[in-house]
Amino acid sequence: MTIAIPAAQLLSFLGYLIGAAAACVGAVFIARNEETWRRDKRPMLIALALSAGWASLGAALGPDSIEARMFAAARDLAWLFVIYRLFANDGRSHTQIAVPLLAAVLGFVTLLQPAVILLAERSPTALQVSWSFHLIVAIGALVLLHNLYLGAAMRSRVALQWTIAGIGMYWIFELNLFLSAALSGQTDPALNALRGIVLLPLAVCVGVGATAQADNLRLRTSRAVTFRLLSLSLIGLYLAAMAGLTWLAARFGGDIARIVQIGSLVAALAASVALLPSRRFRGWTRVMLLKHLFRHRYDYRAEWLRFTETIGNAGQSGGRSLHERVAKALADITESPAAVLFLPNDQGELGETANWRWSNLAEGGATLPEPLCDIMERRNLIVDVAGETEGSPGMALPDWLRGEQRAWAIVPLLHFGGLTGAVLLARPDYPRKLDWEDFDLLKIVGRQLASHLAEEAGQRALLEAAQFDDFSRRMAFVMHDIKNLASQLSLLARNAERHAENPAFRKDMLVTLRTGSDRLQTLLARLGRYGTGGQAECRPIDLVSVARNVVSRFTPIRPLVVAGEVPCLVMADGATLEQAIVHLTQNAIDASDPGEPVLLDIQSDERGGILDIVDAGSGMTADFIRDGLFKPFVSSKQGGFGIGALEARELVAAMGGRLEVQSRTGTGTRFTIVLPLAQADEHQQPGNEAAAA
């Protein structure tokens, strides 16, 4: 004999059986997971065990049996305690008074359920009270979950989102079930049959939330699914609109229905033909949907507050310079672990100026080539080093950048349309691709940082201008005094020439006075050339002879050694070249100990004539060479003006040459003057030989 089981009863049995099995598996998974550290682990195991027992009784005796309803009360009490323990993970169960108070009230209401269940067997009113208690507990649990998620820190939200999602689905189902029962006067059989299977998503979510990898999981709808759902929604709206128009047309009767149908069809076809083939329309639609349907990645208010805090408070940033704070401010936005700031150098490239947590980027100093800078400036382009922009036309990434595994993106800093710098960002700790939101935000922040750098450069220029103004006034006083002295000496020479009686004395005095007068006039002429910026009048000069003249001037003070006996003809101005060598030689003497010789080495190669001024003194740091050596009024000597090295470089540049420097702290310094050879210059300019003759 066979027993016929109704399909609804069979589905209810299977649902409760699946729910019991899911709760058991979830409990075993959490118990065996040794990485789980949260305080809600043990209460969650108890809640899953009670849920499995309730589902088992629902499958065996039916969901409306007294035993199942009693277990349901114990199950609800356990899940309320789980929520309370979730607050305890970050201490809010003690700091927020409303949390334990509301949890206690809900627990008390749940404890009243057994008595109400027993009374419900005799009084229908007690059953209504039981449903009301279920509604109160469900609403209160959802309120607790809402406050738990919103009050948690961003990192805690990511860790709790799966657990909250699973428990929230369970209480939402309970709310709908008993709200329907309270409104209709009886529980919905379909919802009551599905009540057990709700444990399946609950067990899956709390199991995933208990793993250490829950931080890396995101419960997000993919863009493809969102676009398909949107397409289906638009189709549904179109069908609803057509149905509405048809209903209105049928209500009016006549030929209006036919006209409305044909008109709607023609309008739909026209819109499809006009818009769908347009790539611009499709691209615009995609961008608009991405911007308005997806949650923004950044909290713009928080990012702006952090940005202004980093840039504005130099003292609270560990004493970092503005350049380092610029790199850090941009790295903080994208959660990059390191960043490097590039600013323009003398070669027209962007050179490494400052870095934040990124050292030894490239041997010899990292630079961004001029073609890459031009592309970033013209197109306001953020270079995705490993992305699609690397293959853009005209893109030329340097070799050191292609080989740098940490490189992620280069953000241009534009000020009034001009490129004032760039920031290289390191890859975040978790891999992701740059999207439209990254590009929009980084471009805005790049412009803001460029304005800060421009303001700082303007202030520095004003300060240097004020210092030059003060120096110019002092130089004017010096020139005035020297001019008066020269006039006095000239008058003395004339008087001595007129009144001296002793011929021998007169002769010696005249020689001495005229020599002094000539030197003073030469000094005045040299002082008058300061700041002119003009090009020197070059002619073939023997570099060895000029070096020996300088040696003869310093011999009474310090021994100098000249290496190189073969004449080396260069195109230069003799007085200007000698002045530059004197400045550098004096610096070498000041930097070395007494008695240590200074070497002047002369040679030539394909670059031109080369004069090395080498000392074994204290040396200079790389930071001082980059930021202070050629800056006016910055000197390592007590009371120095810091003008000598700057003037030497300007004088050499005025002769078409260049000045290079190499130094190491504690070892010494090498200044190198490179000048064009006379033969090469005469070959390029045939008229020079005749002019020299």
C-alpha positions as CSV (number, residue, x, y, z in Angstrom):
1,M,0.0,0.0,0.0
2,T,1.4,3.5,-0.9
3,I,0.8,6.7,0.9
4,A,0.3,9.8,-1.3
5,I,2.2,12.8,0.0
6,P,1.0,16.3,-1.2
7,A,3.5,18.2,-3.3
8,A,3.5,21.2,-0.9
9,Q,4.2,19.0,2.1
10,L,7.0,17.3,0.3
11,L,8.6,20.6,-0.7
12,S,8.3,21.8,2.8
13,F,10.0,18.7,4.1
14,L,12.8,19.0,1.6
15,G,13.3,22.7,2.3
16,Y,13.6,22.1,6.1
17,L,15.9,19.1,5.5
18,I,18.2,21.2,3.3
19,G,18.2,24.0,5.8
20,A,19.2,21.6,8.6
21,A,22.0,20.2,6.6
22,A,23.3,23.6,5.6
23,A,23.3,24.8,9.2
24,C,25.2,21.7,10.3
25,V,27.8,22.1,7.5
26,G,28.2,25.8,8.3
27,A,28.8,25.1,12.0
28,V,31.4,22.4,11.2
29,F,33.2,24.7,8.7
30,I,33.4,27.6,11.2
31,A,34.5,25.2,14.1
32,R,37.3,23.8,12.0
33,N,38.5,27.2,10.7
34,E,41.4,28.1,12.9
35,E,41.8,31.5,11.3
36,T,38.6,32.8,12.8
37,W,39.4,35.2,15.7
38,R,36.3,37.2,16.2
39,R,34.4,37.1,19.4
40,D,31.2,35.9,17.8
41,K,32.6,32.5,16.8
42,R,31.2,30.5,19.7
43,P,27.7,32.2,19.8
44,M,27.5,31.7,16.0
45,L,28.2,27.9,16.4
46,I,25.4,27.7,19.0
47,A,23.0,29.6,16.8
48,L,23.7,27.4,13.8
49,A,23.3,24.3,16.0
50,L,19.9,25.5,17.3
51,S,18.9,26.4,13.8
52,A,19.7,22.9,12.6
53,G,17.7,21.4,15.4
54,W,14.7,23.7,14.6
55,A,14.9,22.8,10.9
56,S,15.1,19.1,11.8
57,L,12.0,19.3,14.0
58,G,10.2,21.2,11.2
59,A,11.0,18.5,8.8
60,A,10.0,15.7,11.2
61,L,7.0,17.1,13.0
62,G,6.0,20.1,10.9
63,P,6.9,23.8,11.3
64,D,3.7,24.5,13.4
65,S,4.4,21.9,16.0
66,I,5.0,23.0,19.6
67,E,8.5,21.5,19.6
68,A,9.5,23.3,16.5
69,R,8.1,26.7,17.7
70,M,10.0,26.2,21.1
71,F,13.2,25.6,19.2
72,A,12.5,28.7,17.1
73,A,12.4,30.9,20.2
74,A,15.8,29.5,21.3
75,R,17.2,29.9,17.8
76,D,16.0,33.6,17.7
77,L,17.6,34.2,21.1
78,A,20.9,32.8,19.9
79,W,21.0,34.9,16.7
80,L,20.2,38.0,18.8
81,F,23.2,37.2,21.0
82,V,25.4,36.8,17.8
83,I,24.5,40.3,16.7
84,Y,25.4,41.6,20.2
85,R,28.8,39.9,20.0
86,L,29.4,41.4,16.5
87,F,29.2,44.8,18.2
88,A,31.8,43.6,20.8
89,N,34.4,43.0,18.0
90,D,35.3,46.7,18.0
91,G,34.1,47.5,21.6
92,R,30.8,49.3,20.6
93,S,28.8,46.9,22.8
94,H,30.1,48.9,25.8
95,T,30.5,52.4,24.3
96,Q,26.9,52.6,22.8
97,I,24.4,52.3,25.7
98,A,21.5,51.7,23.3
99,V,23.0,48.5,21.9
100,P,22.9,46.3,25.0
101,L,19.6,47.9,26.1
102,L,17.9,47.1,22.8
103,A,19.4,43.6,22.7
104,A,18.2,43.0,26.3
105,V,14.6,44.1,25.4
106,L,14.5,41.9,22.3
107,G,15.9,39.0,24.4
108,F,13.2,39.5,27.0
109,V,10.5,39.5,24.3
110,T,11.9,36.3,22.9
111,L,11.9,34.7,26.3
112,L,8.2,35.3,26.6
113,Q,7.5,33.3,23.4
114,P,7.3,29.8,25.1
115,A,4.6,31.0,27.5
116,V,2.7,32.6,24.6
117,I,3.0,29.4,22.5
118,L,1.5,27.3,25.3
119,L,-1.4,29.7,25.6
120,A,-1.9,29.8,21.9
121,E,-3.3,26.2,22.0
122,R,-6.3,27.5,24.0
123,S,-6.7,31.2,22.9
124,P,-6.4,32.5,19.3
125,T,-5.5,35.9,20.8
126,A,-2.3,34.5,22.1
127,L,-1.3,33.4,18.6
128,Q,-1.7,37.0,17.4
129,V,0.5,38.1,20.3
130,S,3.1,35.6,19.3
131,W,3.1,37.0,15.7
132,S,3.5,40.5,17.1
133,F,6.4,39.4,19.3
134,H,8.0,37.9,16.2
135,L,7.5,41.2,14.3
136,I,9.1,43.2,17.2
137,V,12.1,41.0,17.4
138,A,12.6,41.0,13.6
139,I,12.4,44.8,13.3
140,G,14.7,45.2,16.3
141,A,17.3,42.8,14.9
142,L,17.3,44.6,11.6
143,V,17.8,47.9,13.4
144,L,20.8,46.5,15.2
145,L,22.3,45.2,12.0
146,H,21.8,48.5,10.3
147,N,23.6,50.4,13.1
148,L,26.3,47.7,13.2
149,Y,27.2,48.2,9.6
150,L,26.9,52.0,9.4
151,G,28.9,52.6,12.7
152,A,31.7,50.2,11.8
153,A,35.0,51.4,10.4
154,M,35.6,50.9,6.6
155,R,37.9,48.0,7.2
156,S,35.4,46.4,9.7
157,R,32.6,46.9,7.2
158,V,34.4,44.8,4.6
159,A,35.0,42.0,7.1
160,L,31.4,42.0,8.4
161,Q,29.5,42.5,5.2
162,W,29.0,38.8,4.5
163,T,27.9,37.9,8.0
164,I,25.5,40.9,8.1
165,A,24.1,40.0,4.7
166,G,23.3,36.4,5.8
167,I,21.7,37.3,9.1
168,G,19.8,40.2,7.5
169,M,18.2,37.9,4.8
170,Y,17.0,35.6,7.6
171,W,15.4,38.4,9.6
172,I,13.9,40.0,6.5
173,F,12.2,36.7,5.7
174,E,10.9,36.5,9.3
175,L,9.6,40.0,9.0
176,N,7.6,39.3,5.8
177,L,6.3,36.0,7.1
178,F,4.8,37.3,10.3
179,L,3.7,40.6,8.8
180,S,1.7,38.7,6.3
181,A,0.3,36.5,9.2
182,A,-0.6,39.6,11.3
183,L,-2.5,41.2,8.3
184,S,-4.3,38.1,7.0
185,G,-4.9,36.3,10.3
186,Q,-3.0,33.2,9.3
187,T,0.5,32.2,8.2
188,D,1.1,32.0,4.5
189,P,1.5,28.2,3.7
190,A,4.0,29.0,0.9
191,L,6.2,31.2,3.0
192,N,6.0,28.8,5.9
193,A,7.1,26.0,3.7
194,L,10.1,28.0,2.4
195,R,11.1,29.1,5.9
196,G,13.6,26.2,6.4
197,I,15.5,26.7,3.2
198,V,16.4,30.3,4.2
199,L,19.0,28.7,6.4
200,L,21.0,27.7,3.2
201,P,22.0,31.3,2.2
202,L,22.4,32.2,5.9
203,A,24.9,29.4,6.5
204,V,26.8,30.2,3.3
205,C,27.1,33.9,4.2
206,V,28.2,33.4,7.8
207,G,30.6,30.7,6.7
208,V,32.3,33.0,4.1
209,G,32.3,35.9,6.6
210,A,34.2,33.8,9.2
211,T,37.2,33.2,6.8
212,A,40.3,35.3,6.8
213,Q,39.8,36.0,3.0
214,A,36.5,37.7,3.6
215,D,38.3,41.1,3.4
216,N,39.0,40.5,-0.3
217,L,35.5,39.5,-1.3
218,R,33.0,42.0,-2.5
219,L,29.3,41.5,-3.0
220,R,28.9,43.6,-6.1
221,T,26.8,43.2,-9.2
222,S,29.0,43.0,-12.3
223,R,28.6,45.7,-15.0
224,A,27.6,43.2,-17.6
225,V,24.7,41.9,-15.4
226,T,23.7,45.5,-14.6
227,F,23.6,46.4,-18.3
228,R,21.5,43.3,-19.1
229,L,19.1,44.1,-16.3
230,L,18.9,47.7,-17.5
231,S,18.1,46.5,-21.0
232,L,15.4,44.2,-19.7
233,S,14.0,47.0,-17.6
234,L,13.9,49.3,-20.7
235,I,12.2,46.6,-22.7
236,G,9.7,46.1,-19.9
237,L,9.0,49.8,-19.7
238,Y,8.5,49.9,-23.5
239,L,6.1,47.1,-23.3
240,A,4.2,48.7,-20.4
241,A,4.1,52.0,-22.3
242,M,2.8,50.2,-25.4
243,A,0.2,48.4,-23.4
244,G,-0.9,51.6,-21.8
245,L,-1.2,53.3,-25.2
246,T,-3.1,50.4,-26.6
247,W,-5.5,50.5,-23.6
248,L,-6.1,54.2,-24.1
249,A,-6.6,53.8,-27.8
250,A,-9.1,50.9,-27.3
251,R,-11.0,53.0,-24.8
252,F,-11.5,55.8,-27.3
253,G,-12.2,53.3,-30.1
254,G,-12.2,53.9,-33.9
255,D,-9.0,54.2,-35.9
256,I,-7.1,55.9,-33.0
257,A,-5.7,52.5,-31.8
258,R,-4.3,51.7,-35.2
259,I,-2.7,55.1,-35.5
260,V,-1.2,54.9,-32.1
261,Q,0.3,51.5,-32.7
262,I,1.8,52.5,-36.1
263,G,3.1,55.8,-34.7
264,S,4.8,54.1,-31.8
265,L,6.4,51.6,-34.0
266,V,7.7,54.2,-36.4
267,A,9.1,56.3,-33.5
268,A,10.8,53.3,-32.0
269,L,12.4,52.3,-35.4
270,A,13.5,55.9,-36.0
271,A,15.1,56.2,-32.6
272,S,16.8,52.8,-33.0
273,V,18.2,53.7,-36.4
274,A,19.4,57.1,-35.3
275,L,21.0,56.3,-32.0
276,L,22.0,52.6,-31.8
277,P,24.7,52.7,-34.6
278,S,26.3,55.9,-33.1
279,R,29.5,55.0,-31.3
280,R,29.4,58.3,-29.6
281,F,25.9,57.7,-28.2
282,R,26.9,54.2,-27.0
283,G,30.1,55.5,-25.4
284,W,28.2,58.4,-23.7
285,T,25.5,56.0,-22.5
286,R,28.1,53.6,-21.0
287,V,29.9,56.4,-19.2
288,M,26.7,57.8,-17.8
289,L,25.6,54.4,-16.6
290,L,28.9,53.7,-15.0
291,K,28.9,57.0,-13.2
292,H,25.4,57.0,-11.9
293,L,24.6,53.3,-11.4
294,F,27.7,52.2,-9.6
295,R,28.8,53.4,-6.2
296,H,31.8,55.7,-6.1
297,R,35.0,54.2,-4.9
298,Y,36.1,57.3,-3.1
299,D,34.7,59.2,-0.2
300,Y,35.5,62.6,-1.6
301,R,34.9,64.6,1.6
302,A,37.3,62.4,3.5
303,E,39.9,62.5,0.7
304,W,39.8,66.3,0.5
305,L,40.2,66.7,4.2
306,R,43.2,64.3,4.2
307,F,44.7,66.0,1.2
308,T,44.5,69.5,2.8
309,E,45.9,68.1,6.1
310,T,48.9,66.6,4.3
311,I,49.7,69.6,2.2
312,G,49.0,72.3,4.8
313,N,50.6,70.9,7.9
314,A,54.3,70.6,7.4
315,G,55.1,70.1,11.1
316,Q,52.7,67.2,11.5
317,S,54.1,65.4,8.4
318,G,57.3,64.4,10.1
319,G,59.2,67.6,8.9
320,R,58.8,66.6,5.2
321,S,59.4,69.2,2.5
322,L,56.6,70.4,0.2
323,H,57.9,68.1,-2.6
324,E,57.6,65.0,-0.4
325,R,54.2,66.0,0.9
326,V,53.0,66.4,-2.7
327,A,54.1,62.8,-3.5
328,K,52.5,61.5,-0.3
329,A,49.2,63.4,-0.9
330,L,48.7,61.8,-4.3
331,A,49.7,58.4,-3.1
332,D,47.2,58.5,-0.2
333,I,44.3,59.0,-2.6
334,T,45.0,55.8,-4.5
335,E,46.3,53.9,-1.5
336,S,49.7,53.6,-3.2
337,P,52.5,52.5,-0.9
338,A,55.1,54.9,-2.5
339,A,55.4,57.8,-4.9
340,V,58.1,59.9,-6.7
341,L,57.8,63.6,-7.7
342,F,59.4,64.7,-11.0
343,L,60.1,68.4,-11.7
344,P,61.8,70.1,-14.7
345,N,65.6,70.0,-14.9
346,D,68.2,71.9,-17.0
347,Q,68.0,69.4,-19.9
348,G,64.2,70.0,-20.5
349,E,63.3,66.7,-18.9
350,L,61.4,65.9,-15.7
351,G,64.0,64.6,-13.2
352,E,63.4,62.9,-9.8
353,T,63.2,65.6,-7.2
354,A,61.6,63.9,-4.1
355,N,60.2,60.6,-3.2
356,W,57.9,59.1,-0.5
357,R,58.9,55.6,0.6
358,W,60.5,54.9,-2.8
359,S,64.3,54.9,-2.9
360,N,66.7,53.7,-5.5
361,L,64.3,54.1,-8.3
362,A,66.9,54.2,-11.1
363,E,70.7,54.2,-11.0
364,G,72.0,57.7,-11.7
365,G,68.6,59.4,-11.2
366,A,65.3,58.7,-12.9
367,T,64.1,61.1,-15.6
368,L,61.0,61.3,-17.8
369,P,62.0,62.1,-21.4
370,E,60.8,65.2,-23.2
371,P,58.5,63.4,-25.7
372,L,56.6,61.7,-22.9
373,C,56.2,65.0,-21.1
374,D,54.9,66.7,-24.3
375,I,52.2,64.0,-24.7
376,M,51.1,64.3,-21.1
377,E,51.0,68.1,-21.4
378,R,49.1,68.3,-24.7
379,R,46.6,65.5,-23.9
380,N,46.4,65.9,-20.1
381,L,47.2,62.2,-20.1
382,I,47.6,60.0,-17.1
383,V,50.0,57.2,-18.2
384,D,48.9,53.8,-17.1
385,V,52.3,52.1,-17.2
386,A,50.9,48.5,-17.6
387,G,47.7,49.5,-19.3
388,E,46.5,50.5,-22.7
389,T,48.1,54.0,-22.7
390,E,51.5,52.4,-23.0
391,G,50.8,51.5,-26.6
392,S,49.4,54.9,-27.5
393,P,50.9,56.5,-30.6
394,G,54.0,58.5,-29.7
395,M,54.3,57.0,-26.2
396,A,57.9,56.4,-25.3
397,L,58.5,55.0,-21.8
398,P,62.1,55.0,-20.6
399,D,63.8,51.7,-20.1
400,W,64.1,52.1,-16.3
401,L,60.3,52.6,-16.1
402,R,59.5,49.5,-18.1
403,G,61.7,47.5,-15.9
404,E,60.3,48.9,-12.6
405,Q,57.8,46.3,-11.3
406,R,56.2,48.7,-8.8
407,A,55.4,51.4,-11.3
408,W,51.6,51.9,-11.8
409,A,50.7,55.3,-13.1
410,I,52.2,58.7,-14.0
411,V,50.0,61.7,-13.1
412,P,50.8,65.0,-14.8
413,L,50.7,68.2,-12.8
414,L,49.3,70.9,-15.0
415,H,49.2,74.6,-14.2
416,F,47.5,76.9,-16.7
417,G,47.9,74.3,-19.4
418,G,51.7,73.9,-18.8
419,L,53.3,70.8,-17.3
420,T,55.0,71.8,-14.0
421,G,55.8,68.2,-12.9
422,A,54.6,64.6,-12.6
423,V,54.1,62.0,-9.9
424,L,54.9,58.3,-10.4
425,L,52.6,56.1,-8.2
426,A,53.4,52.6,-7.0
427,R,51.0,49.8,-7.4
428,P,48.5,49.4,-4.5
429,D,48.8,46.4,-2.3
430,Y,45.7,44.8,-3.9
431,P,45.9,44.7,-7.7
432,R,43.3,46.7,-9.7
433,K,43.0,48.7,-12.9
434,L,42.6,52.4,-13.2
435,D,39.1,53.4,-14.3
436,W,37.2,56.7,-15.1
437,E,36.8,57.6,-11.5
438,D,40.6,57.3,-10.9
439,F,41.4,59.4,-13.9
440,D,38.8,62.2,-13.0
441,L,40.0,62.5,-9.4
442,L,43.7,62.3,-10.1
443,K,43.5,65.0,-12.8
444,I,41.8,67.4,-10.4
445,V,44.2,66.6,-7.6
446,G,47.1,67.0,-10.1
447,R,46.0,70.5,-11.0
448,Q,45.7,71.4,-7.3
449,L,49.1,70.1,-6.5
450,A,50.6,72.0,-9.5
451,S,49.1,75.3,-8.1
452,H,50.8,74.6,-4.7
453,L,54.1,73.9,-6.5
454,A,53.8,77.1,-8.6
455,E,53.0,79.1,-5.5
456,E,56.0,77.7,-3.7
457,A,58.3,78.4,-6.7
458,G,56.9,82.0,-6.9
459,Q,57.7,82.6,-3.2
460,R,61.2,81.2,-3.7
461,A,61.7,83.5,-6.7
462,L,60.5,86.5,-4.8
463,L,62.9,85.7,-1.9
464,E,65.8,85.3,-4.3
465,A,64.9,88.5,-6.1
466,A,64.9,90.3,-2.7
467,Q,68.3,88.8,-1.9
468,F,69.7,89.8,-5.3
469,D,68.4,93.3,-4.8
470,D,70.1,93.6,-1.4
471,F,73.3,92.2,-3.0
472,S,73.1,94.6,-5.9
473,R,72.8,97.6,-3.5
474,R,75.9,96.3,-1.6
475,M,77.8,95.8,-4.9
476,A,76.9,99.4,-5.9
477,F,78.4,100.7,-2.7
478,V,81.5,98.6,-3.3
479,M,81.8,99.8,-6.9
480,H,81.4,103.4,-5.7
481,D,84.1,103.0,-3.1
482,I,86.5,101.3,-5.5
483,K,85.9,104.0,-8.1
484,N,86.8,106.7,-5.6
485,L,89.9,104.8,-4.7
486,A,90.9,104.4,-8.3
487,S,90.4,108.1,-8.8
488,Q,92.5,108.9,-5.8
489,L,95.3,106.6,-6.9
490,S,95.2,108.2,-10.4
491,L,95.5,111.7,-8.9
492,L,98.4,110.5,-6.7
493,A,100.1,109.1,-9.7
494,R,99.8,112.4,-11.6
495,N,101.0,114.4,-8.6
496,A,103.9,112.1,-8.0
497,E,104.8,112.3,-11.6
498,R,104.7,116.1,-11.4
499,H,106.4,116.8,-7.9
500,A,108.6,113.8,-7.1
501,E,112.3,114.9,-7.1
502,N,114.1,111.6,-6.8
503,P,114.1,110.0,-10.3
504,A,114.5,106.5,-9.0
505,F,111.8,106.8,-6.4
506,R,109.5,108.5,-8.9
507,K,110.0,105.6,-11.3
508,D,109.3,102.9,-8.8
509,M,106.3,104.8,-7.4
510,L,104.9,105.3,-10.8
511,V,105.1,101.6,-11.7
512,T,103.5,100.6,-8.4
513,L,100.7,103.1,-8.6
514,R,99.9,102.5,-12.3
515,T,99.8,98.7,-11.6
516,G,97.4,99.2,-8.7
517,S,95.3,101.5,-10.8
518,D,95.2,99.0,-13.7
519,R,94.1,96.3,-11.4
520,L,91.3,98.4,-9.9
521,Q,90.1,99.3,-13.3
522,T,90.1,95.7,-14.3
523,L,88.1,94.8,-11.2
524,L,85.6,97.5,-12.0
525,A,85.2,96.2,-15.5
526,R,84.6,92.7,-14.2
527,L,82.1,93.8,-11.6
528,G,80.2,95.7,-14.2
529,R,79.7,92.5,-16.2
530,Y,77.9,90.8,-13.4
531,G,74.3,89.8,-14.4
532,T,74.6,90.8,-18.0
533,G,74.1,87.3,-19.2
534,G,75.8,88.0,-22.5
535,Q,78.0,85.6,-24.5
536,A,81.7,86.0,-24.1
537,E,83.9,86.9,-27.1
538,C,85.8,83.6,-27.7
539,R,89.1,83.0,-29.4
540,P,91.6,80.2,-29.5
541,I,93.1,79.9,-26.0
542,D,95.7,77.4,-24.7
543,L,94.0,75.8,-21.7
544,V,97.4,74.8,-20.2
545,S,98.7,78.4,-20.2
546,V,95.5,79.6,-18.5
547,A,95.9,76.9,-15.9
548,R,99.5,77.8,-15.2
549,N,98.6,81.5,-14.8
550,V,96.1,80.5,-12.1
551,V,98.7,78.3,-10.4
552,S,101.2,81.2,-10.3
553,R,98.6,83.3,-8.5
554,F,97.9,80.7,-5.8
555,T,101.5,79.4,-5.3
556,P,102.3,81.5,-2.3
557,I,99.0,80.3,-0.6
558,R,98.7,76.6,-1.5
559,P,100.7,74.2,-3.7
560,L,98.9,73.4,-7.0
561,V,99.7,70.7,-9.4
562,V,99.1,70.9,-13.2
563,A,98.8,67.6,-15.1
564,G,99.0,67.8,-18.8
565,E,101.8,69.4,-20.9
566,V,100.4,69.1,-24.4
567,P,98.8,72.4,-25.5
568,C,95.0,72.2,-25.7
569,L,93.4,75.0,-27.7
570,V,89.9,75.8,-26.8
571,M,87.5,78.5,-27.9
572,A,87.2,80.8,-24.8
573,D,87.7,84.3,-23.4
574,G,91.0,84.3,-21.5
575,A,89.9,86.7,-18.6
576,T,86.5,85.0,-18.2
577,L,88.0,81.5,-18.2
578,E,90.7,82.5,-15.7
579,Q,88.0,84.0,-13.4
580,A,85.9,80.8,-13.5
581,I,89.0,78.6,-12.7
582,V,90.0,81.0,-9.9
583,H,86.5,80.6,-8.3
584,L,86.6,76.8,-8.5
585,T,90.3,76.6,-7.3
586,Q,89.5,78.8,-4.3
587,N,86.6,76.5,-3.4
588,A,88.9,73.5,-3.6
589,I,91.5,75.1,-1.4
590,D,88.9,76.1,1.2
591,A,87.4,72.6,1.2
592,S,90.7,70.7,1.7
593,D,93.1,70.6,4.6
594,P,96.2,72.9,4.7
595,G,99.2,71.4,2.8
596,E,97.0,69.1,0.6
597,P,97.6,69.9,-3.1
598,V,94.9,70.7,-5.5
599,L,95.2,69.1,-8.9
600,L,94.4,70.8,-12.3
601,D,94.2,68.0,-14.9
602,I,94.0,69.0,-18.6
603,Q,93.0,66.7,-21.4
604,S,90.9,66.5,-24.5
605,D,88.5,63.9,-26.1
606,E,85.5,63.9,-28.3
607,R,83.6,66.2,-26.0
608,G,86.2,69.0,-26.2
609,G,88.9,70.4,-24.0
610,I,88.6,69.3,-20.4
611,L,89.9,70.9,-17.2
612,D,89.4,68.9,-14.0
613,I,89.9,70.7,-10.7
614,V,90.3,67.9,-8.1
615,D,90.7,68.2,-4.3
616,A,90.7,65.6,-1.5
617,G,88.6,67.7,0.9
618,S,85.4,67.0,2.8
619,G,83.2,66.6,-0.3
620,M,79.5,67.4,-0.7
621,T,76.3,65.4,-0.4
622,A,74.2,64.6,-3.4
623,D,71.3,66.7,-1.9
624,F,73.6,69.8,-1.5
625,I,74.8,69.4,-5.1
626,R,71.3,69.2,-6.4
627,D,69.6,71.8,-4.2
628,G,72.3,74.2,-2.9
629,L,75.5,74.2,-4.8
630,F,74.3,76.4,-7.7
631,K,71.8,78.4,-5.7
632,P,72.7,82.0,-4.8
633,F,73.3,82.8,-1.1
634,V,73.6,79.1,-0.2
635,S,77.1,78.4,0.9
636,S,78.8,75.7,3.0
637,K,81.5,78.3,4.1
638,Q,81.0,80.5,7.1
639,G,80.1,84.0,5.8
640,G,80.2,83.0,2.2
641,F,77.8,84.5,-0.4
642,G,77.4,81.2,-2.3
643,I,78.1,83.1,-5.6
644,G,81.4,81.4,-6.7
645,A,80.1,78.1,-8.1
646,L,77.1,79.8,-9.7
647,E,79.2,82.5,-11.4
648,A,81.7,79.9,-12.6
649,R,78.9,77.9,-14.2
650,E,77.4,81.0,-15.9
651,L,80.8,82.1,-17.2
652,V,81.6,78.7,-18.6
653,A,78.1,78.5,-20.2
654,A,78.6,82.0,-21.7
655,M,81.7,80.5,-23.6
656,G,79.6,77.7,-25.0
657,G,80.9,75.1,-22.5
658,R,79.5,73.3,-19.4
659,L,80.5,72.7,-15.8
660,E,80.1,69.3,-14.3
661,V,80.6,68.2,-10.7
662,Q,81.2,64.9,-8.9
663,S,81.7,64.6,-5.2
664,R,81.5,62.2,-2.3
665,T,81.4,63.0,1.3
666,G,84.8,62.4,3.0
667,T,86.6,61.7,-0.3
668,G,86.7,64.9,-2.3
669,T,85.3,66.8,-5.2
670,R,86.0,67.0,-8.9
671,F,84.8,70.1,-10.9
672,T,85.0,69.5,-14.7
673,I,85.1,72.4,-17.2
674,V,84.3,71.2,-20.8
675,L,85.0,73.7,-23.6
676,P,84.7,73.3,-27.4
677,L,88.0,72.7,-29.1
678,A,89.3,75.5,-31.4
679,Q,89.6,73.1,-34.4
680,A,86.0,71.9,-34.1
681,D,84.7,75.4,-33.7
682,E,86.7,76.7,-36.7
683,H,85.4,73.8,-38.8
684,Q,81.8,74.8,-38.0
685,Q,82.5,78.6,-38.4
686,P,85.1,79.2,-41.2
687,G,85.3,82.9,-40.5
688,N,86.8,82.4,-37.0
689,E,90.3,81.7,-38.2
690,A,90.4,85.0,-40.1
691,A,89.0,86.8,-37.2
692,A,91.5,85.4,-34.8
693,A,94.3,86.3,-37.2
